[in-house]
Amino acid sequence: MTLFARLRAYFFAGILVTAPIGITLYLTWLIIDFIDGTVTPLIPSRYNPETYLPFGVPGLGLIVAVVFLTLIGALTAGLVGRWVVRLFDRLMQRMPVVRNIHSALKQILETVLAQQSKAFRQVVLVEYPRQGIWALGFITGDTVGEVQHLTEDDVVNVFLPTTPNPTSGFLLFVPRSDVFVLSMTVEEGIKMVVSGGIVTPPDRRPTSQQEQPRIPSTRPAA
């Protein structure tokens, strides 16, 4: 290997090491700075430490926001708090356009943030958009209600995310027998989607299962 090739390899190795760390720190700082800039001006001057200090306090707005949200959560956990929340929900339901936005946002946040909820349960392969082509998806739950009653099969909800933005995608109702569960974790599946397949987790199945494909070929024999 020539000196130039060695230096080039070292350069790209340095990028691979420092880029994820640098970008993570930069994005973290942007988020903290945004929260500080939004929350800190709302703090009364008499309670704001920056009033008495000759310098700003980084992260003050973030700390105040976390404490405030924690207190709100503690208050709404009680009987009176739940009553206030129900009263607010009823008020929102009386407003024509706002009720749709409020209902959708509440449903999404409850699904993602609820402690007992597992928004994405398993990583799966489904045959989409046609026979012989496979897409990575996430099981979000068992299909219930009218959709399940109108189908002859036992159906599950499968969310197919788009690359590189996994927050958008398609919702499919797939027969359970046509869903193939993968051994990778949900986090690994999201990384694979975001990276466009560049980041691929290892196959954790037993060696005996890796030697033969689990999914039979659907292509006609030549």
C-alpha positions as a Python dict, from the first residue, in 0.01 Angstrom:
ca = {
    (1, 'M'): (0, 0, 0),
    (2, 'T'): (139, 340, -101),
    (3, 'L'): (176, 627, 144),
    (4, 'F'): (-112, 815, -20),
    (5, 'A'): (-343, 513, 1),
    (6, 'R'): (-253, 462, 366),
    (7, 'L'): (-320, 828, 450),
    (8, 'R'): (-648, 811, 260),
    (9, 'A'): (-754, 504, 460),
    (10, 'Y'): (-661, 677, 787),
    (11, 'F'): (-858, 985, 682),
    (12, 'F'): (-1179, 793, 615),
    (13, 'A'): (-1128, 590, 932),
    (14, 'G'): (-1110, 917, 1123),
    (15, 'I'): (-1435, 1032, 962),
    (16, 'L'): (-1608, 707, 1058),
    (17, 'V'): (-1500, 754, 1420),
    (18, 'T'): (-1561, 1126, 1465),
    (19, 'A'): (-1863, 1194, 1240),
    (20, 'P'): (-2125, 1001, 1444),
    (21, 'I'): (-1995, 1152, 1770),
    (22, 'G'): (-1973, 1504, 1629),
    (23, 'I'): (-2316, 1495, 1462),
    (24, 'T'): (-2476, 1350, 1777),
    (25, 'L'): (-2325, 1621, 1998),
    (26, 'Y'): (-2423, 1892, 1749),
    (27, 'L'): (-2786, 1776, 1723),
    (28, 'T'): (-2806, 1741, 2102),
    (29, 'W'): (-2679, 2095, 2142),
    (30, 'L'): (-2932, 2225, 1886),
    (31, 'I'): (-3219, 2060, 2075),
    (32, 'I'): (-3103, 2195, 2412),
    (33, 'D'): (-3048, 2541, 2263),
    (34, 'F'): (-3396, 2539, 2106),
    (35, 'I'): (-3562, 2437, 2435),
    (36, 'D'): (-3358, 2694, 2627),
    (37, 'G'): (-3454, 2967, 2383),
    (38, 'T'): (-3823, 2873, 2411),
    (39, 'V'): (-3858, 2805, 2785),
    (40, 'T'): (-3609, 3041, 2951),
    (41, 'P'): (-3788, 3364, 2845),
    (42, 'L'): (-4105, 3229, 3011),
    (43, 'I'): (-3936, 3206, 3353),
    (44, 'P'): (-4018, 3511, 3572),
    (45, 'S'): (-3708, 3724, 3621),
    (46, 'R'): (-3715, 3691, 3998),
    (47, 'Y'): (-3689, 3309, 3966),
    (48, 'N'): (-3447, 3309, 3676),
    (49, 'P'): (-3087, 3242, 3791),
    (50, 'E'): (-2958, 3426, 3485),
    (51, 'T'): (-3097, 3748, 3635),
    (52, 'Y'): (-2842, 3729, 3916),
    (53, 'L'): (-2553, 3579, 3718),
    (54, 'P'): (-2325, 3755, 3470),
    (55, 'F'): (-2354, 3459, 3231),
    (56, 'G'): (-2620, 3232, 3086),
    (57, 'V'): (-2691, 2886, 3226),
    (58, 'P'): (-2684, 2626, 2946),
    (59, 'G'): (-2961, 2370, 2981),
    (60, 'L'): (-3170, 2580, 3221),
    (61, 'G'): (-3473, 2572, 2994),
    (62, 'L'): (-3439, 2195, 2949),
    (63, 'I'): (-3426, 2139, 3326),
    (64, 'V'): (-3731, 2362, 3381),
    (65, 'A'): (-3921, 2184, 3101),
    (66, 'V'): (-3844, 1839, 3246),
    (67, 'V'): (-3948, 1947, 3597),
    (68, 'F'): (-4265, 2111, 3465),
    (69, 'L'): (-4372, 1808, 3260),
    (70, 'T'): (-4298, 1576, 3554),
    (71, 'L'): (-4515, 1788, 3784),
    (72, 'I'): (-4796, 1791, 3527),
    (73, 'G'): (-4774, 1413, 3501),
    (74, 'A'): (-4785, 1376, 3879),
    (75, 'L'): (-5085, 1609, 3910),
    (76, 'T'): (-5285, 1438, 3635),
    (77, 'A'): (-5223, 1096, 3790),
    (78, 'G'): (-5457, 1182, 4076),
    (79, 'L'): (-5836, 1178, 4081),
    (80, 'V'): (-5872, 1555, 4039),
    (81, 'G'): (-5609, 1562, 3767),
    (82, 'R'): (-5784, 1290, 3566),
    (83, 'W'): (-6111, 1481, 3600),
    (84, 'V'): (-5946, 1796, 3464),
    (85, 'V'): (-5799, 1601, 3172),
    (86, 'R'): (-6139, 1450, 3087),
    (87, 'L'): (-6296, 1795, 3107),
    (88, 'F'): (-6032, 1934, 2871),
    (89, 'D'): (-6084, 1640, 2631),
    (90, 'R'): (-6460, 1704, 2623),
    (91, 'L'): (-6391, 2071, 2552),
    (92, 'M'): (-6163, 1978, 2262),
    (93, 'Q'): (-6426, 1742, 2119),
    (94, 'R'): (-6670, 2034, 2089),
    (95, 'M'): (-6437, 2228, 1858),
    (96, 'P'): (-6490, 2122, 1493),
    (97, 'V'): (-6138, 2129, 1345),
    (98, 'V'): (-5935, 2120, 1664),
    (99, 'R'): (-6096, 1796, 1783),
    (100, 'N'): (-5958, 1599, 1488),
    (101, 'I'): (-5605, 1731, 1541),
    (102, 'H'): (-5623, 1678, 1918),
    (103, 'S'): (-5761, 1326, 1886),
    (104, 'A'): (-5497, 1221, 1632),
    (105, 'L'): (-5206, 1367, 1829),
    (106, 'K'): (-5328, 1216, 2154),
    (107, 'Q'): (-5364, 873, 1998),
    (108, 'I'): (-5015, 886, 1847),
    (109, 'L'): (-4848, 1007, 2167),
    (110, 'E'): (-5030, 752, 2381),
    (111, 'T'): (-4913, 477, 2147),
    (112, 'V'): (-4551, 592, 2142),
    (113, 'L'): (-4503, 709, 2502),
    (114, 'A'): (-4729, 487, 2712),
    (115, 'Q'): (-4519, 266, 2942),
    (116, 'Q'): (-4720, -48, 2869),
    (117, 'S'): (-4724, 14, 2495),
    (118, 'K'): (-4490, -142, 2243),
    (119, 'A'): (-4548, 64, 1931),
    (120, 'F'): (-4320, -160, 1725),
    (121, 'R'): (-4332, -516, 1858),
    (122, 'Q'): (-4140, -725, 1607),
    (123, 'V'): (-3944, -680, 1286),
    (124, 'V'): (-4094, -877, 999),
    (125, 'L'): (-4066, -944, 627),
    (126, 'V'): (-4373, -914, 410),
    (127, 'E'): (-4410, -968, 37),
    (128, 'Y'): (-4464, -615, -96),
    (129, 'P'): (-4537, -448, -339),
    (130, 'R'): (-4559, -766, -550),
    (131, 'Q'): (-4478, -1135, -536),
    (132, 'G'): (-4106, -1204, -508),
    (133, 'I'): (-4015, -864, -360),
    (134, 'W'): (-3979, -833, 17),
    (135, 'A'): (-4013, -532, 245),
    (136, 'L'): (-3905, -476, 603),
    (137, 'G'): (-4188, -389, 839),
    (138, 'F'): (-4289, -372, 1203),
    (139, 'I'): (-4584, -541, 1370),
    (140, 'T'): (-4779, -276, 1560),
    (141, 'G'): (-5053, -500, 1694),
    (142, 'D'): (-5327, -747, 1618),
    (143, 'T'): (-5594, -627, 1378),
    (144, 'V'): (-5929, -582, 1552),
    (145, 'G'): (-6268, -435, 1478),
    (146, 'E'): (-6426, -408, 1135),
    (147, 'V'): (-6105, -478, 940),
    (148, 'Q'): (-6052, -812, 1113),
    (149, 'H'): (-6420, -907, 1093),
    (150, 'L'): (-6428, -851, 716),
    (151, 'T'): (-6126, -1073, 647),
    (152, 'E'): (-6120, -1451, 649),
    (153, 'D'): (-5766, -1478, 791),
    (154, 'D'): (-5609, -1391, 1124),
    (155, 'V'): (-5463, -1049, 1038),
    (156, 'V'): (-5195, -831, 1200),
    (157, 'N'): (-5112, -462, 1157),
    (158, 'V'): (-4779, -414, 978),
    (159, 'F'): (-4621, -71, 939),
    (160, 'L'): (-4388, -38, 640),
    (161, 'P'): (-4156, 261, 698),
    (162, 'T'): (-3993, 462, 423),
    (163, 'T'): (-3620, 524, 385),
    (164, 'P'): (-3454, 732, 528),
    (165, 'N'): (-3749, 873, 726),
    (166, 'P'): (-3907, 587, 924),
    (167, 'T'): (-4182, 809, 1068),
    (168, 'S'): (-4372, 793, 738),
    (169, 'G'): (-4482, 481, 559),
    (170, 'F'): (-4772, 250, 485),
    (171, 'L'): (-5009, 54, 707),
    (172, 'L'): (-5084, -296, 580),
    (173, 'F'): (-5322, -557, 719),
    (174, 'V'): (-5141, -883, 650),
    (175, 'P'): (-5249, -1242, 723),
    (176, 'R'): (-5037, -1374, 1008),
    (177, 'S'): (-4934, -1672, 795),
    (178, 'D'): (-4777, -1435, 537),
    (179, 'V'): (-4564, -1252, 794),
    (180, 'F'): (-4210, -1376, 862),
    (181, 'V'): (-4067, -1263, 1196),
    (182, 'L'): (-3696, -1172, 1194),
    (183, 'S'): (-3443, -1224, 1473),
    (184, 'M'): (-3323, -863, 1471),
    (185, 'T'): (-3442, -618, 1736),
    (186, 'V'): (-3673, -325, 1661),
    (187, 'E'): (-3383, -82, 1708),
    (188, 'E'): (-3172, -277, 1460),
    (189, 'G'): (-3461, -281, 1213),
    (190, 'I'): (-3500, 97, 1235),
    (191, 'K'): (-3125, 143, 1182),
    (192, 'M'): (-3143, -79, 875),
    (193, 'V'): (-3431, 126, 732),
    (194, 'V'): (-3270, 463, 805),
    (195, 'S'): (-2936, 357, 655),
    (196, 'G'): (-3100, 216, 343),
    (197, 'G'): (-2965, -131, 418),
    (198, 'I'): (-2605, -18, 477),
    (199, 'V'): (-2627, -108, 846),
    (200, 'T'): (-2726, -475, 852),
    (201, 'P'): (-2759, -665, 1182),
    (202, 'P'): (-2621, -1018, 1211),
    (203, 'D'): (-2836, -1329, 1167),
    (204, 'R'): (-2894, -1459, 1520),
    (205, 'R'): (-3079, -1772, 1420),
    (206, 'P'): (-2919, -2109, 1496),
    (207, 'T'): (-2663, -2218, 1237),
    (208, 'S'): (-2884, -2507, 1127),
    (209, 'Q'): (-3162, -2261, 1038),
    (210, 'Q'): (-2926, -2026, 854),
    (211, 'E'): (-2821, -2299, 612),
    (212, 'Q'): (-3169, -2322, 458),
    (213, 'P'): (-3403, -2034, 375),
    (214, 'R'): (-3716, -2006, 586),
    (215, 'I'): (-3916, -1849, 305),
    (216, 'P'): (-3977, -2070, 0),
    (217, 'S'): (-3925, -1908, -338),
    (218, 'T'): (-4244, -1789, -506),
    (219, 'R'): (-4087, -1755, -850),
    (220, 'P'): (-4189, -2013, -1109),
    (221, 'A'): (-3930, -2275, -1197),
    (222, 'A'): (-3733, -2211, -1516),
}
